[in-house]
Amino acid sequence: DVQLQASGGGQVQAGGSLRLSCVASGSTFDGYVIGWFRQAPGKEREPLSCISSYDNSTSYSESAKGRFTISTDNAKNTVSLQMNSLKPEDTAVYYCAAAFFPRVSVCTVVVEAPYWGQGTQVTVSS
């Protein structure tokens, strides 16, 4: 069992940056794939990026590609999402999630994640 806590959200002007963090407790991320998702009110949950603990393989959605970067800090048991060039349409609650898929490099399997953090609000003003 792993518990996740997302943090780092806030209010930022368009063009600004935020760095979100997802900290795991109860387990390390070893054997897991980890992903970042977001959900705006009235909209479907949108996958943004993911990373595999197996080989650090990453994947990005079209919305995230070129602006967002996912990374890990294994010593701190943390996965981060650096978000640059933020736009008002990025406004949403951002969630981290994890699924136990050892030896899997294709991290998009995280869409099956059973473990979710509480989420952190990101608001981008124009």
N, C-alpha and C positions, 0 to 999 in steps of 0.2 A: 504494500500500500504506500502510495506517495501523495503528499499534500503539496499543492502549488499555491504560491502567492505572487500575484502580479502587482507591480508598482511602477511609478515613474510618470504617470499621466499628469495632465494639467492643461492649462490654457496657454496657447501660443498664437502669435500672429502668423498669417500666411507667409510662407517662405522660411519660417523658423524650423527648429529642430527639437526633438525630444528623444530620450533614450529610456526605453522600457526595460524592466528587469523581471525575470521569473525565477524565483528561488524555490527549490525543492527541499522538503523535509520528509522524514520517515524512510527515505531511500535516496540513493544517488540517481543520476540520470543514466548510469551504465545500463545498457541494454534497451534503452528507450529511444523513441523518436519524439521530438518536441516541436510544437508548432505555435504560431501566433495567428489568432483570428480576430476579427472585429465584427461588431453588429451595431448598426444604427437603428434608431427607433422605427418600427414598421418595416424593416428590411431583413432580408435573409442574412444569416451568419456567413461571413466571407473569409475564406482562408487567405492568408497573406504570405507566410513563409514558414519553412520548417528546416530542421537539421537532424541528422542521424548521429547518435553517439557512437555508432559502429565505425564510421570512417569520416565523419564530419561533412558528408555530402549534404548540400543545401538545395532548396528549391524556392522560387519566388513566383508569386502571381503577377499578372500584367500590371496590376495596380501598384505593386510594391517594387517591381524591377526597376533598377536604376536610382531609386530613392531610399530604399530600406535595406538594411544589412543585418542579418542574424549572426550571432556569434555565441560562443560558450566560454565560460570560465570554470573549468572543472574543479579547481581548488576551492572555489566558493559555491559550487553546485548551483550555478546560475546560468541562465540563457537570456541574452539580451537582444533587443531589437532597436537598432539605431535608425531613427526616422528623420530624414532631411527633406528640405523643400516641401514642407507640409502645405496642404491645400485645405480649404474649408470642407470639401467633400471627404476628407479624412476624419472628420468628426465622428466619433463612435466610442463605444466601450470596447476596449481591447482585452482579449483573453489569451492566456497561454494554456496549452494542453499537452498531455503526454500519453503515449501508449507504449506498452512493453512489446517490442518487436526486436529481439536480439538478432544480430548479424544481418540486419536489413539496412541497406543503403538508400533505398528509394523512400525518402522520408514522407512523401505525400500519403503514405498509409496512416498518418496521424489523423486523418479525417475520422477514423474509428476510435479516437481517443476516449477512454473512460474517465480520465482524470483531468479536472479543470480548475483553474484558479478563479478567484472571485471577480476579476476584471478590474480595469482601471480606466477612468474616463479621460479621453483626449478631446479637447475642444480647440478648433482652429478658427480664428476669426479673420474676416476679410479686411 
